[in-house]
Amino acid sequence: MFNLSQAIPLEDRANDLITVGELLVDMISNDYGGASEGGGYTRYFGGSPSNISINVKKLGIRSQVASAVGRDSLGTFLVNELQSAGMNTSGVQRVDESTSMVVITKSKETPVPIFYRGADSGLVYNDFVEQALIQSKIVHFSCWPISRVPSRDTVERVIEVAREHKLLIGFDPNYHPLIWQKGEDGVSYVKSIIPKVDILKPSEDDAERLFGPGTPAEQVGRFLELGAKLVIMTLGKDGALVSNGRETLAFDTKATRIEDTTGAGDAFWSGFYAGVVKGYPLKEALELGLAVSAYKLKFTGAVVNLPTLEVIKQQYNL
């Protein structure tokens, strides 16, 4: 049981966070509007787990990334972006598939993505992944790697090793039917993962795709019924609803200006993880997640030039 007034105790390890999963290109439209409108797109670094790894490093904690990209120029672009951010790229596998890409319409609401799957699902479990994992305090993954094999097999092994070595396990249940193989019951598989992890952060859209319509409180309850230990439901302009099964708290948004919502959830995860690693009580770590998300919303693209967590605290009076 996670006590919302206390910090989460973590094992003393050489690395703070390892993210496992997609590293891809976000092609974001230069203008607001429908996908068939506007004049062009700009290439950005993307992929939820990889966004989080870069973000937390900027916020002041240590991170590693385990991902797969193609042996193409887009894969090289992504590796170069990681290196420019000071990240170790030893965990980025190069595979014989095109680098994955998401085309996104610039939006002040929830962006509507078009998925082009390729190399990201080629991530395999190897010695680097295992060593990086057992040297970390927290592991994080999303629905992308569990939607295809062999990356699904990799995540299943990651969960086993993480539980054995007492890592905190974070899972973004960002289910979308279009990233799964046609005819596969992705909903049931995602639900089977929920009791194996420690922390979930669904959005309202994620919850509706998994459970159908419901109020935020009803959706949080459905995750808890499946065995979730801590549910953080982000609600856009309405903040977040958080429950450990015994206590439920509502948090207000800190956003004052919205330029682009791409990566806002990743920014939340990043601020939250940085707060957890730095030993803040859960309530304060959640406030930090909302503050980092609010900061990111002022800029286009999933990865922005974040200041340190201490600067974020000052800016948002935390």
C-alpha positions in Angstrom: 0.0 0.0 0.0 1.4 3.4 -1.0 0.9 6.1 1.6 0.2 9.3 -0.2 1.7 11.3 2.7 5.0 9.4 2.6 7.9 9.0 0.3 8.3 5.7 -1.6 11.4 3.8 -0.3 13.8 2.8 -3.1 16.7 0.5 -3.3 20.2 2.3 -3.4 21.3 1.7 -7.0 23.7 3.3 -9.5 20.9 4.4 -11.8 17.6 6.0 -10.9 15.3 5.2 -13.9 15.4 2.9 -16.9 12.7 3.2 -19.5 11.9 0.3 -21.8 10.1 0.8 -25.1 9.5 3.0 -28.1 12.0 5.5 -29.5 10.4 7.1 -32.6 9.9 10.2 -34.6 7.0 12.6 -34.0 6.0 14.4 -37.1 3.9 17.3 -35.8 1.9 19.6 -38.1 3.1 23.2 -38.2 -0.5 24.4 -38.0 -3.6 23.6 -35.9 -6.5 21.8 -37.6 -7.3 18.4 -39.1 -4.7 16.1 -40.5 -5.7 16.9 -44.1 -5.2 20.7 -43.5 -2.1 22.8 -43.1 1.1 23.0 -45.1 3.7 20.9 -43.5 5.2 19.0 -40.6 8.3 19.3 -38.4 10.3 16.3 -37.2 10.7 15.9 -33.4 12.2 13.4 -31.1 9.5 11.1 -29.7 8.4 7.9 -28.0 6.9 8.1 -24.5 9.5 6.1 -22.5 12.4 7.8 -24.3 10.9 11.3 -23.7 10.7 10.5 -20.0 14.4 9.4 -19.9 15.6 12.6 -21.4 13.2 14.7 -19.3 14.3 13.2 -16.0 17.9 13.7 -16.8 17.2 17.4 -17.4 15.3 17.5 -14.1 18.4 16.2 -12.3 18.2 12.4 -11.9 20.0 9.6 -13.7 18.4 7.6 -16.5 18.9 4.9 -19.1 16.9 4.0 -22.2 16.4 0.6 -23.8 14.8 0.9 -27.3 15.1 -0.2 -30.9 15.4 2.0 -34.0 16.1 1.3 -37.7 19.5 1.4 -39.5 18.2 4.5 -41.3 18.7 8.2 -41.1 15.7 8.7 -38.8 17.2 6.2 -36.4 20.5 8.1 -36.5 18.6 11.3 -35.9 17.1 9.8 -32.7 20.4 8.4 -31.5 22.1 11.8 -32.1 19.3 13.5 -30.1 19.9 11.2 -27.2 23.6 11.8 -27.3 23.1 15.6 -27.5 21.1 15.3 -24.3 24.0 13.6 -22.6 22.3 10.1 -22.6 24.1 6.8 -22.9 22.9 5.2 -26.1 24.3 1.7 -25.5 20.8 0.5 -24.9 19.5 1.6 -28.3 19.4 -1.5 -30.6 19.6 -1.0 -34.4 17.4 -3.4 -36.3 16.5 -4.2 -39.9 13.1 -2.3 -39.9 12.2 1.3 -40.6 12.3 3.6 -37.6 8.8 3.9 -36.2 7.0 7.2 -36.6 3.9 9.0 -35.4 2.2 11.7 -37.4 0.4 14.2 -35.1 -1.8 17.2 -35.7 -0.7 20.1 -33.5 -3.4 20.4 -30.8 -4.5 22.2 -27.7 -6.6 19.2 -26.8 -5.8 15.5 -27.0 -3.7 15.0 -30.2 -5.0 12.5 -32.8 -2.1 10.3 -33.9 -1.4 8.2 -37.0 0.9 5.3 -36.3 3.7 3.9 -38.5 5.1 0.9 -36.7 8.5 -0.6 -37.5 11.7 -0.9 -35.6 10.4 -0.2 -32.1 8.8 -3.6 -31.7 12.2 -5.3 -32.4 13.6 -4.6 -28.9 15.1 -7.8 -27.5 16.2 -8.7 -24.0 20.0 -8.8 -23.8 22.8 -8.4 -21.3 22.7 -4.6 -21.5 19.0 -4.5 -20.6 19.5 -6.9 -17.7 22.5 -5.1 -16.2 20.9 -1.7 -16.6 17.7 -3.0 -15.0 19.2 -4.5 -11.9 21.3 -1.4 -11.4 18.2 0.9 -11.4 15.6 2.0 -8.9 12.6 2.4 -11.2 11.6 0.8 -14.5 9.0 2.3 -16.8 7.2 1.1 -19.9 4.0 1.8 -21.9 1.6 -0.2 -24.1 3.7 0.2 -27.2 6.3 -2.5 -26.4 3.7 -5.0 -25.1 1.6 -4.6 -28.3 4.0 -6.6 -30.5 6.7 -9.3 -30.3 9.6 -9.6 -29.6 9.4 -6.4 -27.5 6.4 -7.9 -25.6 8.6 -10.9 -24.6 11.3 -8.4 -23.5 8.9 -6.5 -21.2 7.5 -9.7 -19.7 11.1 -10.6 -18.8 11.8 -7.1 -17.5 8.8 -7.3 -15.2 10.0 -10.6 -13.8 13.5 -9.3 -13.1 12.2 -6.0 -11.8 10.0 -7.8 -9.2 12.9 -10.1 -8.3 15.2 -7.1 -7.6 12.5 -4.9 -6.0 12.4 -2.1 -8.5 9.5 0.2 -8.6 7.5 -0.5 -11.8 5.6 2.2 -13.6 3.3 1.4 -16.5 1.5 3.9 -18.8 -1.6 2.0 -20.0 -1.9 4.1 -23.1 -3.8 1.5 -25.0 -4.8 2.3 -28.6 -6.2 -0.4 -30.9 -4.3 0.8 -33.9 -0.9 -0.2 -32.4 -2.0 -3.9 -32.0 -2.1 -6.6 -34.5 -5.5 -6.9 -36.2 -7.7 -9.4 -34.4 -5.7 -9.5 -31.2 -7.4 -8.8 -27.9 -5.1 -6.1 -26.7 -7.5 -4.9 -24.0 -7.4 -8.2 -22.2 -3.6 -8.3 -22.4 -3.2 -4.8 -21.0 -5.6 -5.7 -18.1 -3.5 -8.8 -17.3 -0.4 -6.5 -16.9 -2.0 -4.2 -14.3 -1.7 -6.3 -11.2 2.0 -6.9 -12.0 3.1 -3.3 -11.7 3.1 -0.7 -9.0 2.0 2.6 -10.5 -0.4 3.4 -13.4 -1.0 6.8 -15.0 -4.0 6.5 -17.5 -5.6 9.4 -19.2 -9.3 9.6 -19.6 -9.0 8.5 -23.2 -6.9 5.5 -22.1 -9.4 4.4 -19.6 -12.3 4.7 -22.0 -10.6 2.6 -24.6 -10.0 -0.1 -21.9 -13.3 0.0 -20.0 -15.8 2.1 -21.9 -17.4 5.2 -20.7 -17.3 6.2 -17.0 -16.6 9.1 -14.6 -13.0 9.6 -13.5 -13.8 8.1 -10.1 -15.5 5.0 -11.8 -12.5 4.5 -14.1 -10.0 4.7 -11.2 -12.1 2.2 -9.3 -11.9 -0.2 -12.3 -8.1 -0.1 -12.4 -8.0 -0.7 -8.6 -10.4 -3.7 -9.0 -7.9 -5.2 -11.5 -5.2 -5.1 -8.8 -3.6 -1.7 -9.4 -1.7 -0.4 -6.3 -1.6 3.3 -7.2 -3.6 4.9 -9.9 -2.9 8.5 -11.2 -5.6 9.5 -13.7 -4.7 12.7 -15.5 -7.7 14.8 -16.5 -6.2 17.5 -18.7 -7.5 20.9 -17.6 -9.2 19.3 -14.6 -5.9 18.1 -13.1 -5.6 14.6 -11.8 -7.4 12.1 -9.6 -5.2 9.8 -7.5 -6.0 6.7 -5.4 -4.2 4.0 -3.5 -7.5 2.1 -2.9 -8.1 3.6 0.5 -7.5 7.3 -0.1 -8.5 9.3 -3.1 -7.2 12.8 -3.8 -8.0 15.4 -6.5 -5.2 17.7 -7.8 -5.8 20.9 -9.8 -3.9 21.6 -13.0 -1.1 24.1 -13.0 -1.3 24.9 -16.7 -1.8 28.5 -17.6 -0.9 28.4 -21.3 -1.2 25.5 -23.8 0.8 25.6 -27.1 0.8 21.8 -27.8 -0.3 18.8 -25.7 2.1 16.3 -27.2 4.2 14.8 -24.5 2.3 16.4 -21.6 1.7 13.0 -20.0 5.3 12.1 -20.3 6.3 15.4 -18.7 4.0 14.5 -15.8 5.7 11.1 -15.4 9.0 12.8 -15.5 8.3 15.3 -12.7 6.7 12.7 -10.7 9.6 10.2 -11.0 12.1 13.0 -10.2 10.2 13.8 -7.1 10.0 10.2 -6.0 13.7 9.6 -6.6 14.6 12.8 -4.6 12.6 11.5 -1.7 9.5 13.8 -1.8 6.3 12.5 -0.2 3.9 11.1 -2.9 1.6 14.2 -2.6 4.5 16.5 -3.4 5.8 14.3 -6.1 2.4 14.4 -7.8 2.4 18.2 -7.6 5.8 18.2 -9.2 4.4 16.0 -12.0 1.7 18.6 -12.7 4.2 21.4 -12.6 6.5 19.8 -15.1 3.6 19.0 -17.4 2.4 22.6 -17.2 5.8 23.9 -18.1 6.0 21.5 -21.1 2.5 22.6 -22.4 3.9 26.0 -23.2 6.0 24.6 -26.0 5.6 22.4 -29.1 7.0 18.9 -29.1 7.2 16.2 -26.5 10.8 17.0 -25.3 11.5 20.6 -24.4 14.3 22.4 -22.7 13.2 21.7 -19.1 15.0 23.4 -16.3 16.0 21.5 -13.1 13.4 20.3 -10.7 14.5 23.0 -8.2 13.8 25.7 -10.8 10.4 24.2 -11.5 9.6 24.2 -7.8 10.4 27.9 -7.6 8.4 28.8 -10.7 5.3 27.0 -9.4 5.7 27.9 -5.8 6.1 24.4 -4.6 
